[in-house]
Amino acid sequence: MNILNRRELLLGGGAAMTALSACGNPIGGQGAAMIDSRVDETLNFMFSQYPGTRDLDAKAVGKLVIPVVTEAGLGFGGSFGRGALRVGPSTVDYYSATALSGGLQIGAQQFSHVLFFMTEDALMTFRTSNGWALGADAEYVLNTEAENIRAETTTSMTPVIAVIFAQAGLRVGATVEGTKYTRIIP
């Protein structure tokens, strides 16, 4: 029986991240103007396809928009994307989103996601942390098979609501749980 050691695990994870960096993530290193442009396009798409998110946006104190997350896996996997944190109409910071995973998996996909910060405390915790990981304290809203985003998310008392949409690829499921967000300088 072949048991993976730590070095093989790290090498596999590193190979997955290298493969992800070579994927068609249209943002990759193009600077703040490109990220802001993609964020605007993503928000316009989300608001037009899922009108209920306008109410969510109106109630949020801030939002992190990651226009394209590229996720791939073959045994070991990972995901990567870049985006902007907006408070009101203004971009206040830029972030990368990364995750590593292991287990029975194969395939690749891309999707968009927006984290709506519903309280000042949640936004402040996010902005002052040194690398923030999204966990079980968030509510996840997924679009599957042309369903609309549920109306009850606009009345939720959850401090962070993650909206995942625009999925494309050959991998089952998209999640942002366990994703680490790190402030970047584009």
Secondary structure, 3 states (H helix, E strand, C coil): CCCCCHHHHHHHHHHHHHHHHHCCCCCCCCCHHHHHHHHHHHHHHHHHHCCHHHHHHHHCCEEEEEEEEEEEEEEEEEEEEEEEEEECCEEEEEEEEEEEEEEEEEEEEEEEEEEEECCHHHHHHHHHCCCEECCCCEEEEECCCCCCCCHHHHHCCCCEEEEEEEEEECCCCCCCCCCEEEEECC
